[in-house]
Structures are given as structure tokens and as C-alpha cells.
Amino acid sequence: MRIQELRPGDRITEQRHDHTVAFEVIAICQVGRRFMVTFRSALGLSSAHYQGDAYIAAAR
């Protein structure tokens, strides 16, 4: 899924060594040509900036 298509509530999983980390999209806002995405996981909140045409594995 393209970053610009993400919506709050979308879920993302990432495999790290021997365990899977689940993230939920909390917010997404456009900043110029980039997008700032805020995620929540068991470790807390975090945000990242992406190009709008970047891809990420997400499920709705």
C-alpha cells in the first residue's frame, strides 16, 4: 500500500529477528510532498516521515 493511502486504524507488522512487532496507524498528515505517520505499538508512540509514493506492507 502506498503511504499516501494509509488511514488511521491500518495495521502494519514487522518481523524483527525472532518476533513480530505490530503497529497501528494513529495519524497521517501531509507535510509538503512528504507524509508524517504516527504509529502505536506495545512500545508506545512513534512517528516517521515518508515520500508519498513509498510503499509499506499494511492491512485494513
C-alpha positions as CSV (number, residue, x, y, z in Angstrom):
1,M,0.0,0.0,0.0
2,R,1.3,3.5,-0.8
3,I,2.0,5.7,2.2
4,Q,-0.5,8.4,1.0
5,E,-3.3,5.7,1.0
6,L,-2.8,4.9,4.7
7,R,-5.6,5.7,7.1
8,P,-5.9,5.7,10.9
9,G,-6.6,2.2,12.1
10,D,-4.5,0.5,9.4
11,R,-2.2,-2.2,10.9
12,I,1.4,-3.0,10.0
13,T,3.6,-5.8,11.1
14,E,7.3,-6.0,11.0
15,Q,9.4,-9.1,11.5
16,R,12.4,-8.4,13.8
17,H,14.8,-11.4,14.4
18,D,12.6,-13.9,16.2
19,H,9.5,-11.9,16.9
20,T,6.8,-9.8,15.2
21,V,6.1,-6.2,16.1
22,A,2.6,-4.9,15.4
23,F,2.0,-1.2,14.6
24,E,-1.3,0.7,14.3
25,V,-1.5,3.9,12.3
26,I,-2.8,6.6,14.6
27,A,-2.5,9.7,12.4
28,I,-1.1,10.7,9.0
29,C,-0.6,14.2,7.7
30,Q,0.9,15.7,4.6
31,V,3.9,18.0,5.1
32,G,4.8,19.4,1.7
33,R,5.5,16.4,-0.6
34,R,6.1,14.1,2.3
35,F,3.8,12.4,4.9
36,M,4.3,12.2,8.6
37,V,2.8,9.0,10.0
38,T,2.3,8.4,13.7
39,F,2.2,4.7,14.8
40,R,1.3,3.0,18.1
41,S,2.9,-0.3,19.2
42,A,3.4,-2.1,22.5
43,L,6.4,0.1,23.0
44,G,4.4,3.4,22.7
45,L,4.0,6.1,20.0
46,S,6.5,6.9,17.3
47,S,6.4,8.8,14.0
48,A,8.2,8.7,10.7
49,H,8.4,10.7,7.5
50,Y,7.9,9.1,4.1
51,Q,7.7,10.1,0.5
52,G,4.1,9.9,-0.6
53,D,4.8,7.3,-3.3
54,A,6.7,5.0,-0.9
55,Y,5.2,1.6,-0.2
56,I,4.6,-0.2,3.1
57,A,3.0,-3.5,3.9
58,A,-0.3,-2.7,5.6
59,A,-3.6,-4.4,6.2
60,R,-7.1,-2.9,6.6
